[in-house]
Structure formats: structure tokens, C-alpha cells
Amino acid sequence: DTDHQHIHMVFNRVSPETGKALNMSHDYKRLDQLGRALEQEYGWSNVRSPFTDRDSGMDRTIPSHTNGEVHSAKDGEQTVVDYRRGLLVPVFEEARDWADLEERLGKHGFALESTGRGLVVTDGDIRTSASRIGRQYSYLNMADRFGKTYDAWRVDQGRVGDPLETVIERLTSREATFTSRDVAREVYKVTRSAEEHWKLRETVLNDPRLLQLGADADGRPRFASVEQLGAEYRLSQHVTALAGAPDVPVSRRAMDRVMDAMEVDEQRIALHSMLYGRGRISALGGLAGAGKSAVLGRAKEIWSESGYTVVGAVAYGKQADDLGNALGVDSRTLASWEASWALGRDRLTDRHVIAVDEAGLMDTRQADRLLARVHESGAKVVLVGDPPQLNPVGAGMPFRQIMQEIGAPVLRDVQRQRDTWQRAATVHLSEGRADQALDAYDKHGMLHWHADQGGARVAAAADWFKHRQSEPQEVGLMIAYSNADVRALNKAARDWMRQSGMLGEDHLFRNSYGRTVLATGDQIMFRRNDRRQEWVKIDGG
């Protein structure tokens, strides 16, 4: 709530005098009562809250909108929560039990999910907390109504499977190591009583598939799975074997020609390392804009002229399109390649080079399987990425491990920006010094300050429209943190386009967001593919 003056209060739960922890039972209600008392004592304006103070006679009804939703409602738009609230309140009200609720939601194209402490309604794309649809539909309220929690019901139905297996899978699939606190959190999600909790927690910690590694910096025991440690060991063995294999010979004429055309010494060194680095495995790290893609493109040119087939691999589909277009090669996700290899298709040979872009997104088990396939086939693998930029969703960070083992070069001379100060700012951002980067942009007049968020939104939309008029072939992008700001910016942009005669007649459409107004001249971005409808997402619209 940046549009109103307010106070944030932080306190220590443990008393420094008695050493006892404050009882947090009903803390929201007690803090609400404190807030009411402070309002009356200091003559502050009353604000609405989720609780009712019958003694004061003030209305404490739950607000029907968040701040962002109120702004959108003022603009005449229907929010996602509004749309789903109107559609799903009858569903929740009429449901007799968990099975009935799931069935009723399914008829409207929604599914119910549990976060362990909350319920979420999703259409596969957008997730909405059930308590946003109605506070009476919160996790605990629905558990009281149906006699058990959603997770406990799923356990009874055999939907969760063996609780032990579920907990171990959740613990080991995302993190290479974890603590007993992580174990307790996952056990809580699949147990129904304190007795079950402690029994399962002890079983998990003593499971032979897990090993205690020692303690972390805070003194908490850390654990890892035997499977994860095995994947890390095998990965190291694959790296050693590939690095010790003979280099992939390339055309000297092609290499000399490409080298002579390169102007940046750092990129020449990186290219030489990529071609003649360590046997049949190469890696290249670099800051954003330092020229990693340019070096990979030059290397692809040399390999192709030398008679090799270059293919691309990435973690996600959009990146596959970008890599394929940049190199002019067959590029797919790692999952797609693995599926093809499992069916005996598109096998790698010793005449293949597989280039993995954004390799920092590979987890350890993916890297283990990939390098095993490369080693078996005699192909060459090239890994390119920026380790600090993005981490894998799965467990482990193998790209960093591989770079350390083979001694990979790192590009640090930013080429994307022309001015020296902009290059320095990019380095600051990549290394976590955002304050210094923003100071540099501010000093050079590249940050524009406004009195409030409303003024900033108006100015951003106006600048976007000016850019669109002056550079119609260029892409202008407005970025905002909250969905409410995104909606406000989109509306302001449409208002500019409407005033200039760039839009046709408005038409109302319904989708998973609620109601959307579209006209001829609008640009539409599809958020996901839907192959059942025989159309796929199109880049840029």
C-alpha cells in the first residue's frame, strides 16, 4: 500500500527478559484488536479488517477486493479472482465432500491442489487460493467441514501413494541436500496427527536411501540421497572419460578463416577452447551479453564445414526455438531428445556435436544421463551458460561442477552494450550489485522518478506509445511487478491506441482470466500451447 502512509512493526517473539516465546495463537485477531485500539487512541482513520469487533459496533466485513483488484474494478475490468469467485462459490457451497468438490470443479475445467497449508484452484495455468474465493473455503475451514484435511483424504484414497515414498521423492527431487526441518515440513503435508508425524519423520531420517553428510553453517544436520550422490559420482566419471578422449578434428582452413574474422581476443580464446578444449567435452561460461552465443555460432560454422552434424539442446521449449533459429540447427529440449533416444530415434554418433545452451538449468540427473549418452556414442558435447544467472529446478548444479573439473573459460567483457558505463552496470547486475548498477543508470539520466506509482504508470504508457509511433518495427516492452500494474499499463496503452484510431470495434471475450476486451489492432500473447485446438503459441503474438 505505497499510496498511503503506514507503519511496519517488527518484534522479537522471544522475550529478552524471560526467554519465553510469545504464544502466537490467534495472533491475527489479537493484532487486529491492538490496531483498533491504536486507531481510537491516536485518532487515526479506521481501516477494514477480516475480524468483527462487536463491542465497538464497527463493520469488520472482509474486503471483497485487494488493493490491486479495487483499481482494476475502477477501470471497469473484471479480475481473475472476481470471475472465479462468481463461478466457483456455488461449487464450494454445494459440495458434499472432497470427492464431490473435485468432480464439480472438474466440470468447470478446474482442479484442486494442496500446498500443504492451503488449497489452490487451478486451470493448469493460473492458480487462485481457495481462501481468495471465500475465506470459508480455506484449508482448515474445509477440513472442519469435511471431517479431514484434503491431504489426509488423498492419502486415504491412495492418491498420494506411500507417504514415505512421497516425502522422499519431494525431498530429493528439488534439492541436492536438505535439513531435518525440510523433512518435518514435507512430513506434515501427508500426516494427520502428531503421532503419525513423529513416527514418519523418524522413519524418513533413518531410511537407508538417505545419508547424513554433516552439519551446515548453522549447525543443522544435512542429508542427501544415495541416488543423488551416485549421480554426482557417475557425472564426474563421465566428465573424466570425455575429457580424456581424443579431440574432435576440424578443418584448419575453416578455423583460420573464422578466427581472422573475430575482433574480440577474449572470444577468440574461448572459441579455441571450445574446439580444442578437453577431448570431447567443452564448456563456456560468461556474463549476459558477453558473446557466448556468438562464439557458439562461430564454432558451429567450423564444425559444419568439417563434416559434423550440430544439434542443440536446452531445458525449455522457448529456448529451443531461440537456439535453433540462432544456429540454424535442429534444437529441442533435453526431455525431447531423451524420449527420442529411448525409442531408438535420432541417435548420436561420433560425427555429432550436441550444444547445450543455458546449461546452468540442467540438474545433476539430467546431466548424468546426457553425458552417459554422449560418452557411449562417441559424440562431442558443448555446454554454454552463465552459472550465477539461473539455477536448475531439479537437484544439483552440475554445470558449475563440470566447469571446475575441466577448467572452462568465462567471458567477462560485455559486448551487448556499447558504452563503458553500461557494460560495467551489466557486470554489477550479474554479480548481485544492483544498487551500483541503478546508481550508474541514474547518473546518466536513464532512470525517471515520479511522485507516486500512478504518475509512473502514466509516464510509462506515454513513453511506450511514443516509441511505437517513432519505431513501429521495434518492440517496446513495459514490465511491472504486480498483475494489477500490468493490467493498468495495458489499459493505458490501449487508451493511447484507441485515441489514435489504431483499434477497431471492441468485442468481449471470456477466458481463464475472466472477461477480456479485444479489438482489431490489439496484439495477443498466447501463454501456452493447446495442441487439442490445433494451434500453438506464436512468438510475439
LINBEL-V728439 format. One record per backbone hydrogen bond with DSSP energy under -1.0 kcal/mol. NH is the residue of the N-H (numbers start at 1). CO is the residue of the C=O. Records with the same first field share a line. If there is no record, write none. Layout:
BEGIN
NH=CO  CO
END
This chain:
BEGIN
4=1
15=20
19=15
22=13
27=24
30=26
31=27
32=28
33=29
34=30
35=31
36=32
37=33
38=34
39=35
40=36
41=37
42=38
44=39
57=53
70=66
71=67
72=68
73=69
74=70
75=71
76=73
77=72
83=79
84=80
85=81
86=82
87=83
88=84
89=85
92=88
93=89
94=90
95=91
101=97
102=98
103=99
104=100
105=101
106=102
107=103
108=105
109=106
110=105
111=122
113=120
115=118
120=113
121=128
122=111
123=126
128=121
130=119
132=129
134=130
137=134
138=135
142=138
143=139
144=140
145=141
146=142
147=143
153=149
154=150
155=151
156=152
157=153
158=155
159=154
160=154
166=162
167=163
168=164
169=165
170=166
171=167
172=168
173=169
178=223
183=179
184=180
185=181
186=182
187=183
188=184
190=187
197=193
198=194
199=195
200=196
201=197
202=198
203=199
204=200
205=201
206=202
207=204
210=207
211=224
213=222
216=220
219=216
222=214
223=178
224=211
226=209
229=225
230=226
231=227
232=228
233=229
234=230
235=231
236=232
237=233
238=234
239=235
240=236
241=237
242=238
243=239
244=240
255=251
256=252
257=253
258=254
259=255
260=256
261=257
262=259
268=264
269=265
270=266
271=267
272=268
273=269
274=270
275=271
276=272
277=273
280=242
281=278
282=381
284=383
285=409
287=411
290=287
295=291
296=292
297=293
298=294
299=295
300=296
301=297
302=298
303=299
304=300
305=301
306=302
307=304
308=303
309=351
311=353
312=330
313=355
314=332
320=316
321=317
322=318
323=319
324=320
325=321
326=322
327=323
328=324
332=312
334=314
337=333
338=334
339=335
340=336
341=337
342=338
343=339
344=341
345=340
352=349
353=309
354=380
355=311
356=382
357=313
359=384
361=358
362=359
364=395
367=363
368=364
369=365
370=366
371=367
372=368
373=369
374=370
375=371
376=372
377=373
378=374
379=374
380=352
381=280
382=354
383=282
384=356
385=284
389=386
401=397
402=398
403=399
404=400
405=401
406=402
407=403
408=403
411=285
414=412
415=289
416=289
423=419
424=420
425=421
426=422
427=423
428=424
429=425
430=426
431=427
432=429
433=428
437=433
438=434
439=435
440=436
441=437
442=438
443=439
444=440
445=442
446=441
456=452
457=453
458=454
459=455
460=456
461=457
462=458
463=459
464=460
465=461
466=462
467=463
468=464
469=465
470=466
471=467
474=471
486=482
487=483
488=484
489=485
490=486
491=487
492=488
493=489
494=490
495=491
496=492
497=493
498=494
499=495
500=496
501=498
502=497
504=520
507=518
509=516
511=514
514=511
516=509
518=507
522=519
530=535
533=530
534=531
535=530
541=538
END
